Amino acid sequence: MPRLKFVLPRLTLLGLAVLLTSCGLVPRASPPNAPPIVTKPPELPALPQEARQPPTPELCSPSCSAGLRRRLESWLP
């Protein structure tokens, strides 16, 4: 048991040292004469007709609350 008491802190420090050295590495730079990498933006396909929302009803324009109030008042006798 006393041996384990000294091994665990050393393993912890070793793991920390490995993590810190890997974070400090500088990535390799591309050659100075290399052409820039050009990528096309992603293309989004059009939605199928059944996935599209229906057009906004007249009730919701220009103010939904005013249209709803008129609709509710028309239902009252």
Number of C-alpha atoms within 10 A of each C-alpha: 5 6 7 8 9 10 10 11 11 11 11 10 11 12 11 11 11 10 11 11 9 9 8 8 8 7 6 6 6 9 7 6 6 7 8 7 5 6 6 5 6 6 6 6 6 8 8 7 8 7 8 9 7 8 6 8 8 10 15 12 11 9 10 13 12 13 15 13 11 12 12 10 10 9 7 6 4
